[in-house]
Amino acid sequence: MALSREEVQHMARLCRLSLSEEELDAMAEQLSQILEQFKTLQSLDTEQVPPTSHVADLRSVLRQDAASPSLPVEDVLIHAPLQHADQFRVGLVIEE
């Protein structure tokens, strides 16, 4: 499936890309070649292939999220440079 320069120019405009005349011609050729490869893939018989989300058997390496008691407030605030009412006190973050 060959793409025209106008189709590539339209896609470039949608992507907010500024392409020169030479780039438009090159992009039209390259995108057309990519679409040809998809035609090859579409011709493959995948009837017996089960749908997959990953080609590799993936498993989570993260630990389970489990609730645990918090540290005592005094222990947490002991190294805080500034504190107020059992909370960390920080400088102004958002300026007006």
Secondary structure in CASP SS format (residue, H / E / C, confidence):
PFRMAT SS
TARGET T0000
AUTHOR 0000-0000-0000
METHOD secondary structure of the structure
MODEL  1
M C 1.00
A C 1.00
L C 1.00
S C 1.00
R H 1.00
E H 1.00
E H 1.00
V H 1.00
Q H 1.00
H H 1.00
M H 1.00
A H 1.00
R H 1.00
L H 1.00
C C 1.00
R C 1.00
L C 1.00
S C 1.00
L C 1.00
S C 1.00
E H 1.00
E H 1.00
E H 1.00
L H 1.00
D H 1.00
A H 1.00
M H 1.00
A H 1.00
E H 1.00
Q H 1.00
L H 1.00
S H 1.00
Q H 1.00
I H 1.00
L H 1.00
E H 1.00
Q H 1.00
F H 1.00
K H 1.00
T H 1.00
L H 1.00
Q H 1.00
S C 1.00
L C 1.00
D C 1.00
T C 1.00
E C 1.00
Q C 1.00
V C 1.00
P C 1.00
P C 1.00
T C 1.00
S C 1.00
H C 1.00
V C 1.00
A C 1.00
D C 1.00
L C 1.00
R C 1.00
S C 1.00
V C 1.00
L C 1.00
R C 1.00
Q C 1.00
D C 1.00
A C 1.00
A C 1.00
S C 1.00
P C 1.00
S C 1.00
L C 1.00
P C 1.00
V H 1.00
E H 1.00
D H 1.00
V H 1.00
L H 1.00
I C 1.00
H C 1.00
A C 1.00
P C 1.00
L C 1.00
Q E 1.00
H E 1.00
A C 1.00
D C 1.00
Q E 1.00
F E 1.00
R C 1.00
V C 1.00
G C 1.00
L C 1.00
V C 1.00
I C 1.00
E C 1.00
E C 1.00
END
